Amino acid sequence: MTSTGPAFLYVLPTLHEDLLKLGFSRDPLARMQALHPRFYEFFDLERAFAVQTDTVAEARALETRHARALREHRAPVPLTAGRAGGHTEWYRGAAAQLARVAEECASAGFVVHRPLADWVRRRLDAHAPLLHDWSALLCVDELEARGAAAVASLAQRRVLDVLDAYPALGLDLERWLPDAVRAWHAEARRCASAS
């Protein structure tokens, strides 16, 4: 990872317990997806935030400073998180302390994306025009042959996870998908909600 160009310190509280992930990344959306394929159901994006810096070195320095201050809050990585590393940057009981970090960083002149849900929506919306061709890689012929409810492969499961982010965050999805993928996605969601 080069040190020039924008980077982010991120704070990602989980939805169902007093646990959060602190880290830095050039792309917090990709990092969240690596930490959990259904990040929008795992992290509380309304409480999450990211501090935008000019360099990776700045983001890394912010993370190091705040991680040191949170030593007594260290927690093990949740079993439901992905295997994307970061096993030492999980904290319990540190949300209020890190919420103050967002305010301090904003006062220091950093751009703070808070709530992070708004930033994620903008990123997903910007990627939406690419969904048609990307989702068509599902092998539309295979979907039609197997039936719309089929989630036959890990790749298709990954596509389902990505597509589900759009309605989860209140974004339009349907107009971007090929007909076969739209039907497959609708049926897969119906099956998931019935189980």
C-alpha positions as CSV (number, residue, x, y, z in Angstrom):
1,M,0.0,0.0,0.0
2,T,1.5,3.3,-1.0
3,S,1.5,6.2,1.4
4,T,0.1,8.9,-1.0
5,G,-3.6,9.5,-1.8
6,P,-6.7,9.5,0.4
7,A,-7.1,7.0,3.2
8,F,-9.6,6.5,6.0
9,L,-9.6,5.8,9.7
10,Y,-12.8,3.8,10.3
11,V,-14.9,2.9,13.3
12,L,-17.4,0.2,12.7
13,P,-19.8,-0.7,15.6
14,T,-21.6,-4.0,15.3
15,L,-25.4,-4.0,15.4
16,H,-26.1,-6.6,18.1
17,E,-23.5,-6.1,20.8
18,D,-21.2,-3.5,22.2
19,L,-18.3,-4.4,20.0
20,L,-16.6,-2.4,17.2
21,K,-13.8,-2.6,14.7
22,L,-11.2,0.2,14.5
23,G,-8.8,0.3,11.5
24,F,-7.6,2.2,8.4
25,S,-8.1,1.6,4.8
26,R,-8.0,3.2,1.4
27,D,-11.4,1.7,0.8
28,P,-13.6,1.3,3.9
29,L,-16.4,-0.3,1.7
30,A,-14.1,-3.1,0.5
31,R,-12.8,-3.5,4.0
32,M,-16.3,-3.9,5.4
33,Q,-17.1,-6.4,2.7
34,A,-14.0,-8.4,3.6
35,L,-14.8,-8.3,7.3
36,H,-18.4,-9.6,6.7
37,P,-20.1,-10.4,3.4
38,R,-23.3,-9.0,4.7
39,F,-21.7,-6.0,6.4
40,Y,-24.9,-4.0,6.2
41,E,-26.5,-6.5,8.6
42,F,-23.4,-6.9,10.8
43,F,-22.2,-3.3,11.3
44,D,-24.3,-0.4,12.5
45,L,-23.7,1.9,9.6
46,E,-25.8,4.7,11.3
47,R,-23.3,4.9,14.2
48,A,-20.2,4.0,12.1
49,F,-17.9,6.7,10.8
50,A,-14.8,7.2,8.7
51,V,-12.2,10.0,9.0
52,Q,-10.8,10.9,5.6
53,T,-7.1,11.7,5.6
54,D,-4.7,12.8,2.8
55,T,-2.3,9.8,3.2
56,V,-2.2,6.3,4.5
57,A,0.4,7.4,7.0
58,E,-2.0,9.9,8.5
59,A,-4.8,7.3,8.8
60,R,-2.3,4.8,10.3
61,A,-1.1,7.3,12.8
62,L,-4.7,8.1,13.9
63,E,-5.5,4.4,14.2
64,T,-2.3,3.7,16.3
65,R,-2.9,6.6,18.6
66,H,-6.5,5.7,19.3
67,A,-5.8,1.9,19.5
68,R,-3.2,2.6,22.2
69,A,-5.8,4.6,24.2
70,L,-8.2,1.7,24.0
71,R,-6.0,-1.2,25.2
72,E,-8.2,-2.1,28.2
73,H,-11.2,-2.4,25.7
74,R,-9.5,-5.0,23.5
75,A,-11.9,-7.9,22.6
76,P,-11.5,-11.1,20.5
77,V,-12.7,-11.0,16.9
78,P,-16.3,-12.1,16.7
79,L,-16.9,-15.6,15.4
80,T,-19.3,-14.2,12.8
81,A,-16.7,-11.8,11.3
82,G,-14.8,-12.7,8.1
83,R,-11.3,-13.9,8.0
84,A,-9.9,-10.6,6.7
85,G,-7.4,-10.1,9.4
86,G,-7.6,-7.4,12.0
87,H,-7.8,-9.7,14.9
88,T,-6.3,-7.2,17.3
89,E,-8.5,-4.1,16.4
90,W,-11.8,-5.2,18.0
91,Y,-12.9,-3.3,21.1
92,R,-15.8,-3.7,23.6
93,G,-17.2,-0.7,25.5
94,A,-15.3,1.9,23.5
95,A,-18.1,3.4,21.4
96,A,-18.5,6.6,23.4
97,Q,-14.8,7.2,23.5
98,L,-14.5,6.7,19.7
99,A,-17.5,8.9,19.0
100,R,-15.5,11.7,20.6
101,V,-12.7,10.9,18.2
102,A,-15.0,11.8,15.3
103,E,-15.7,15.2,16.9
104,E,-12.0,15.9,17.5
105,C,-11.1,15.0,14.0
106,A,-13.8,17.2,12.5
107,S,-12.5,20.1,14.7
108,A,-9.0,19.4,13.5
109,G,-10.2,19.9,9.9
110,F,-10.5,16.3,8.7
111,V,-13.6,15.3,6.6
112,V,-15.6,12.9,8.8
113,H,-18.2,10.7,7.1
114,R,-20.8,10.3,9.8
115,P,-23.0,8.4,9.6
116,L,-21.0,6.1,7.4
117,A,-24.3,4.8,5.9
118,D,-24.6,8.0,3.8
119,W,-21.0,7.5,2.4
120,V,-21.7,3.8,1.7
121,R,-25.0,4.7,-0.1
122,R,-23.1,7.2,-2.4
123,R,-20.4,4.5,-3.1
124,L,-23.0,1.8,-3.9
125,D,-25.0,4.3,-6.0
126,A,-21.9,5.2,-8.0
127,H,-21.2,1.5,-8.7
128,A,-24.9,0.6,-9.6
129,P,-24.4,1.1,-13.4
130,L,-21.8,-1.7,-13.3
131,L,-24.2,-4.2,-11.7
132,H,-25.8,-5.3,-15.0
133,D,-22.7,-6.8,-16.5
134,W,-21.2,-7.9,-13.2
135,S,-24.3,-9.8,-12.1
136,A,-24.8,-11.3,-15.6
137,L,-21.6,-13.2,-14.8
138,L,-23.9,-15.5,-12.8
139,C,-24.4,-17.4,-16.1
140,V,-27.9,-16.4,-16.9
141,D,-28.4,-19.6,-18.9
142,E,-27.5,-21.7,-15.8
143,L,-30.0,-19.7,-13.7
144,E,-32.8,-20.2,-16.2
145,A,-32.0,-23.9,-16.4
146,R,-31.8,-24.5,-12.6
147,G,-34.7,-22.2,-11.7
148,A,-34.8,-18.8,-10.1
149,A,-34.4,-20.0,-6.5
150,A,-31.0,-21.6,-7.2
151,V,-28.0,-20.2,-5.3
152,A,-25.7,-22.8,-6.8
153,S,-22.2,-21.5,-6.1
154,L,-20.1,-19.4,-3.8
155,A,-19.8,-16.8,-6.5
156,Q,-23.6,-16.6,-6.8
157,R,-23.8,-16.3,-3.0
158,R,-21.4,-13.4,-3.2
159,V,-23.5,-11.7,-5.8
160,L,-26.6,-12.2,-3.7
161,D,-24.8,-10.6,-0.7
162,V,-23.7,-7.6,-2.8
163,L,-27.1,-7.1,-4.4
164,D,-28.9,-7.3,-1.0
165,A,-26.9,-4.3,0.1
166,Y,-28.9,-2.1,-2.2
167,P,-32.4,-2.6,-0.7
168,A,-30.9,-2.9,2.8
169,L,-29.6,0.7,2.4
170,G,-32.7,1.9,0.7
171,L,-31.2,2.1,-2.8
172,D,-32.9,1.2,-6.1
173,L,-31.5,-2.1,-7.5
174,E,-34.1,-3.5,-9.9
175,R,-33.4,-1.1,-12.9
176,W,-29.7,-2.1,-13.0
177,L,-30.2,-5.9,-13.3
178,P,-30.8,-8.2,-16.3
179,D,-34.3,-9.8,-16.2
180,A,-33.0,-13.3,-15.3
181,V,-30.8,-11.9,-12.5
182,R,-33.7,-9.7,-11.2
183,A,-36.0,-12.8,-11.1
184,W,-33.3,-14.9,-9.4
185,H,-32.6,-12.2,-6.8
186,A,-36.3,-11.7,-6.0
187,E,-36.9,-15.5,-5.6
188,A,-33.7,-15.9,-3.5
189,R,-34.9,-13.1,-1.2
190,R,-38.3,-14.6,-0.9
191,C,-36.8,-18.0,0.0
192,A,-34.4,-16.4,2.6
193,S,-37.3,-14.5,4.3
194,A,-39.4,-17.7,4.4
195,S,-36.7,-19.7,6.1
